[in-house]
Amino acid sequence: MIMDSQDKRRDDQHQVTKNSHFLQALHHALDGIGEVLVRERNMRFHIFAAVLVLLFGLYLGIGRSDWIWITIAVAMVIMSEFVNTMVEAIVDLIVADTYHPLAKVAKDVAAGGVLVAVGTAVVIGGLIFYPYIF
Ligand SMILES: Nc1ncnc2c1ncn2[C@@H]1O[C@H](COP(=O)(O)OP(=O)(O)OP(=O)(O)O)[C@@H](O)[C@H]1O
């Protein structure tokens, strides 16, 4: 369940219509990024891990194509966490605190998606860094 005091603050805006200009759309998109960072402890861990990989890559002087793969791997993990947070919010919106087997399926599948993305990123990282280290 992911409702908290931020929901009240956001509700104060009460906008339910389409964005009227680009800056408004950008503002809401940035709000979305902020929500994931504030709500999801795992997301902060992913960002921390990405910064470590960035520093390690700079230290080892890895190549351009290696950076492309690392960028894809990091983006994949972050996107999966966005989808996971979105699924949690929609499920909580629908069932609130009520237990429902399909709510469990939706949340567990979304969390499994994050796990698959992280596992893939670890394999990509291993394949990239192995030759530089050994
Ligand atoms: N309404 C519900 N009905 C059935 N099962 C639920 C429900 N809400 C949560 N669960 C179960 O509890 C687990 C954790 O719930 P939830 O995803 O809301 O917590 P979380 O700590 O934010 O998870 P995550 O670490 O993936 O961000 C879900 O994967 C699911 O198995």
The ligand as an ORCA input file, in Angstrom:
! r2SCAN-3c Opt
* xyz 0 1
  N      -4.084     -5.744     -2.098
  C      -3.259     -6.791     -2.103
  N      -3.736     -8.030     -2.358
  C      -2.918     -9.121     -2.364
  N      -1.597     -9.070     -2.142
  C      -1.028     -7.859     -1.902
  C      -1.812     -6.665     -1.875
  N      -0.999     -5.618     -1.614
  C       0.230     -6.134     -1.505
  N       0.235     -7.470     -1.664
  C       1.390     -8.381     -1.574
  O       2.412     -7.723     -0.837
  C       3.586     -7.545     -1.643
  C       4.227     -6.217     -1.328
  O       3.281     -5.173     -1.551
  P       3.697     -3.795     -2.184
  O       4.201     -4.064     -3.585
  O       2.562     -2.818     -2.062
  O       4.866     -3.390     -1.207
  P       6.277     -2.750     -1.532
  O       7.091     -2.961     -0.326
  O       6.070     -1.350     -2.019
  O       6.864     -3.676     -2.730
  P       8.168     -3.379     -3.639
  O       9.347     -3.777     -2.795
  O       7.999     -4.281     -4.863
  O       8.151     -1.921     -4.013
  C       3.108     -7.673     -3.082
  O       4.151     -8.137     -3.942
  C       1.982     -8.714     -2.935
  O       2.488    -10.044     -2.908
*
